[in-house]
Amino acid sequence: MSPAAGETIGIGMVGHAFMGAVHSHAWRNVHRFFDTPLVPRLAVLGGRDETRAKAAAQRFGWAAVETDWRALIARDDVDLIDICTPGDSHAEIAIAALEAGKHVLCEKPMANTVAEAEAMAEAARKAGERGVRSMVAFNYRRVPALAHARKLVASGALGDIRHVRSVYLQDWLSDPRAPMTWRLNKELAGSGALGDLGAHIVDAAQFVTGELITGVSALTNTFVHQRPTGDGGTGEVTVDDCALFLGRMTSGAVASFEATRYALGRKNSMRLEVNGSKASLAFDFESMNELSWYDGTDPSTEAGFRRILVTEPQHPYVGAWWPPGHLLGYEHTFTHEVADLLSAIGGGYHPEPSFDDGLRVQRVLGAVERSAAAGSGWQEV
């Protein structure tokens, strides 16, 4: 069914900060660019502070506000719950929504612990039997260049995968005077750079290669243990500031990962490089419309990485947007994400990444934490 037929789906979103803003943008615009089978209706925005929630609802285009997420789930005008809250509430909200028969989109990392992720995945499997869909919001899968990279690997163009290198570098915590936030509290965030950034690069590596990480050896570090709270006091940082780990993939390929929020000069540099027996590819989100490609069959006199500008209408997602060479941005990845979710709901199939995919990532993060706590010893995933 096309949007012109007028079938809508009521969206209830819990949380309205950074992720809430970009998700709102996606829900507002997706059906205007993609031929989705359902038209999103921005029904209800959830937030604990009514004044702030009402201001966000007016700014982002939501019709109503709830201050209790349970009341939001119970509303008849809500068909899908979009979870944009800190990780400590993901499991409770998602499981309640699924049991109520509501579709769920959940921000990453899916949970704060493996046990929570297992409970969420089990709830999703049961709900899926009743036609209820669920998806984890790993938006970098929807970067056209990374989606194209996955196609290249799947086609066999790289040959046998040998090395995977994946890093996520930011610098917003480099200043020790930067204020304390919920992201630095383990009870709320689960982990630091590991969950915030590491979850993305673990998922990206597994998505592009089509392989899973089977084991890791890791170390983590916290550089600044106390941060100002804004009221003249200080708060204790209880999460990692950086995480580095080695891994092995299903095929036996080796992999390395680094996640940090202390890399001065790197604002949002999520990078992935894959080396195969025939070719290599490389990606950096700070140049998100480009993919670097090295063909190992080229003669040595002409060999070198070449730049692929991933803006052709034949590239994943790009045909819905602008003419070639007119670049896409961060916000487009979320529009692609909800377009895929709406297509799955309307088409009656399970979207990806599923809650089982989210659980696999969480198990890698859990293995990293165990390894780091045990002197970097090898941990099976």
Disulfide bonds with the S-S distance in Angstrom:
none
